[in-house]
């Protein structure tokens, strides 16, 4: 597991994050729902962005 991936405890709804989708595309968006129940995941916590896409969080994005 990569030590630099955010844990579930660090994520809150509405925060900006960068996610990687299953197809490898990276998106930046706001967390709409946290889908992973575990505190950590080796590929990143799975979230659904407010805009609809799902992906694994690679980093917490820039603040507004």
Secondary structure per residue as TSV (DSSP state, phi and psi in degrees):
chain	resnum	aa	ss	phi	psi
A	1	X	-	360.0	138.3
A	2	X	-	-78.1	128.2
A	3	X	T	-69.6	-17.3
A	4	X	T	-91.6	0.0
A	5	X	S	-76.7	136.4
A	6	X	-	-64.2	145.9
A	7	X	-	-88.2	165.8
A	8	X	G	-58.5	-36.3
A	9	X	G	-62.3	-25.8
A	10	X	G	-84.0	-14.0
A	11	X	-	-97.4	138.6
A	12	X	-	-135.6	152.7
A	13	X	T	-59.7	138.5
A	14	X	T	93.2	-14.1
A	15	X	-	-78.3	153.2
A	16	X	E	-85.9	130.8
A	17	X	E	-138.3	162.2
A	18	X	E	-106.0	126.6
A	19	X	E	-119.3	155.9
A	20	X	E	-113.5	125.4
A	21	X	-	-81.9	169.8
A	22	X	T	-58.6	-31.5
A	23	X	T	-82.7	0.8
A	24	X	S	95.7	-10.9
A	25	X	-	-67.5	143.6
A	26	X	E	-109.5	137.1
A	27	X	E	-130.2	153.0
A	28	X	E	-114.7	132.0
A	29	X	E	-166.4	-178.0
A	30	X	E	-96.6	138.1
A	31	X	E	-66.6	124.2
A	32	X	E	-98.2	-38.4
A	33	X	E	-153.8	142.6
A	34	X	E	-97.0	119.8
A	35	X	-	-98.9	-20.6
A	36	X	-	-85.6	129.1
A	37	X	-	-82.7	-29.1
A	38	X	S	-72.5	156.1
A	39	X	S	-66.5	-35.2
A	40	X	-	-135.5	164.0
A	41	X	-	-149.5	137.9
A	42	X	T	-61.0	-23.5
A	43	X	T	-105.5	-0.2
A	44	X	-	111.0	152.7
A	45	X	-	-70.6	132.7
A	46	X	E	-81.7	127.9
A	47	X	E	-132.0	160.7
A	48	X	E	-109.5	125.6
A	49	X	E	-76.6	156.1
A	50	X	T	-58.6	-28.9
A	51	X	T	-79.2	-6.9
A	52	X	S	118.8	-42.5
A	53	X	-	-63.7	153.4
A	54	X	E	-110.1	149.6
A	55	X	E	-172.0	172.3
A	56	X	E	-97.4	131.1
A	57	X	E	-69.3	123.6
A	58	X	E	-100.3	-30.8
A	59	X	E	-163.1	157.4
A	60	X	E	-80.2	127.8
A	61	X	-	-77.6	177.9
A	62	X	-	-65.7	142.8
A	63	X	-	-74.2	154.8
A	64	X	-	-77.0	360.0
